[in-house]
Every structure is written in C-alpha cells, then in structure tokens.
Amino acid sequence: MSLKDRIAFITGAGGGIGRQTVVALAKEGVNIVLFGGNNLNKLQESALLAQKEGVKTWIFEGDLTDDNILVNLFEKAISVTGGLDILINNAGMAYSAPIEQTDVEIFDKIMKINARVPFMLIKLALPYLKKSTRASVLNVASVVAHAGYPLQSAYTASKHALLGLTKSLSAEVYKDGIRVHAVSPGGVYTDMVKVSRPDLTGEGMTKPEEIAEIITFILKHRGNAVVDEIIVHRANKQPFLI
Ligand SMILES: NC(=O)c1ccc[n+]([C@@H]2O[C@H](COP(=O)([O-])OP(=O)(O)OC[C@H]3O[C@@H](n4cnc5c(N)ncnc54)[C@H](OP(=O)(O)O)[C@@H]3O)[C@@H](O)[C@H]2O)c1
C-alpha cells in the first residue's frame, strides 16, 4: 500500500528511532507531525531531513507527561492537519537500577511517558483514525515487554503495560479497520542506550535505521497477512533468547 499523502503523528521524533522513522516515512511521501520533549533543535533537524523528501512537517514541542500540554499540542496539531492516518507512540524513557534504588517518582515518570502518554494519545486520536480509510497505530515497545529484565523493573513494567494496551486496543478497533501493532526492539544504539547502558559500545547492536525500516514495512503492508507484534533482537544476542 502506498503511504503517499498520509498524515502520521509521531512522538519522540527528535530521538534516535524517532528521527530515522521520520526520514523513512518521509521517503514514502508521508506528511508528519513531530512531537518531542524539550529539545527543539533535535526536532528541527528531523523535520529538515523530512522536508528534503518533499513532505510537509509540523513541530509540536513540550513535555507530553503534562496532561494539559499533551492535550493542547494534540489539538493544535489536529487544527492544522485536520486529522491523521497513523499514530506512532515512540517517545520513551529507560532506567537501569536495582528496585531498592529505583525511586517511586522515577517509576511514575517512566510509566507516564511509556504507557500513560500512549493511552491518552490513542484516546484523542481514535475519533480521527476512525475517519481514515487506512488507519494504523504503532507502539514502540521493547524486548522488556516480553520478559522479566533484572535492574530494569520500572522500564519493564511500563513496556508490559504498553504491550497490554496494544493488545486490547487491537481487539477493540479491528472492526473499525484500524490496525494496531507493537514493535519490540532489543538494544538499539541511540542516546537512550548510551545513557542507561554505558557498558554497551554499539558493537553488534541494531541501528535505529533498521527499526525505522521495519516500522515502515509494517505500516505499508496492508494485505490479508497482519503483523500484530514483532520482536527484533540484536545481532550479538543468541536468537530466541531475548
Ligand atoms: N534504544 C533501545 O535500545 C530501545 C530498545 C527498545 C525499545 N526502545 C524504545 O524506542 C523508543 C525510542 O527510543 P530511542 O532509543 O530512540 O531513544 P532516544 O533517542 O532517547 O529518544 C527518546 C525520545 O523520547 C522523547 N521523550 C522522552 N520523554 C519525553 C517527554 N516527557 N515528552 C516528550 N517526549 C519525550 C525524547 O524527546 P527529547 O529528547 O526532546 O526529550 C526523545 O526524542 C522508546 O520508546 C524506547 O523505550 C529503545
């Protein structure tokens, strides 16, 4: 299916996976709303790369974990685009520490950006997605959504929540023709990993471009075979041991 002239909203659009997804979708002719945290430069760089492919872009910057900001940014975006066909919940935050050293405030923050923000955006987007002829929601989960990872309790809990949300949503809206997917990467060499796992060097790790390619494939494919969720492990991990 051609994605040309579709409208995608993507969170975390200035980050590693977000930026490459913006570029990959722009190459398919998708017009893109870029949501980011508080780094306007990163969002502008992503938007410029997309514009080089000849598509329209709109930037909406702000802390999405603030409910008022989130609703306000979403409504502003809708007022300029008139609707959307694709929602990609990609913004996220990781944290690596033993449970005893994971403050409940960190837990709340991670649950908010990784699970509550996607929940809220999905609720806001659904009336518009239902009007689209080929609507998709794609949530960027993680391998930690599928297993119990030590030293990552808050992150693991949040991504299990996001995967659960993905499954329920998918079952609820398939009658409306809305396809819902989860992509669960293993280690991707982005700023998130560089900060949360300084022990990793990038050797054998997935490139954000590779995840963007997979996301684009899933969104483009509109046949009778549907990819619900896809787990992507990195090359230097033993297969099937996520
Ligand atoms: N890298 C990996 O190994 C890996 C593996 C599995 C899953 N993932 C998932 O992939 C997604 C993208 O991560 P990444 O690796 O590309 O990391 P990244 O480069 O750090 O990007 C994360 C993005 O999330 C945005 N974000 C974080 N908190 C936000 C907030 N409160 N409001 C708005 N935006 C916020 C950041 O925006 P600002 O920079 O503007 O704050 C940033 O653009 C995340 O959901 C992550 O959990 C990553």
The ligand as an ORCA input file, in Angstrom:
! r2SCAN-3c Opt
* xyz 0 1
  N      17.309      2.181     22.175
  C      16.926      0.976     22.523
  O      17.734      0.071     22.759
  C      15.473      0.655     22.603
  C      15.106     -0.686     22.730
  C      13.769     -1.000     22.822
  C      12.822     -0.013     22.788
  N      13.208      1.280     22.657
  C      12.145      2.296     22.653
  O      12.265      3.082     21.490
  C      11.685      4.351     21.729
  C      12.624      5.443     21.216
  O      13.828      5.405     21.966
  P      15.265      5.773     21.373
  O      16.108      4.596     21.573
  O      15.145      6.369     20.033
  O      15.745      6.834     22.462
  P      16.013      8.419     22.414
  O      16.914      8.746     21.300
  O      16.397      8.776     23.799
  O      14.573      9.006     22.093
  C      13.565      9.096     23.059
  C      12.633     10.194     22.651
  O      11.550     10.279     23.589
  C      11.291     11.645     23.837
  N      10.734     11.862     25.170
  C      11.176     11.337     26.340
  N      10.453     11.846     27.365
  C       9.550     12.704     26.805
  C       8.526     13.532     27.323
  N       8.261     13.598     28.648
  N       7.789     14.284     26.476
  C       8.023     14.222     25.147
  N       8.978     13.458     24.583
  C       9.744     12.718     25.414
  C      12.648     12.344     23.741
  O      12.464     13.705     23.414
  P      13.523     14.839     23.878
  O      14.897     14.332     23.545
  O      13.117     16.018     23.080
  O      13.295     14.988     25.340
  C      13.315     11.559     22.619
  O      13.054     12.164     21.367
  C      11.420      4.426     23.242
  O      10.050      4.189     23.499
  C      12.248      3.282     23.788
  O      11.738      2.773     25.001
  C      14.509      1.646     22.569
*
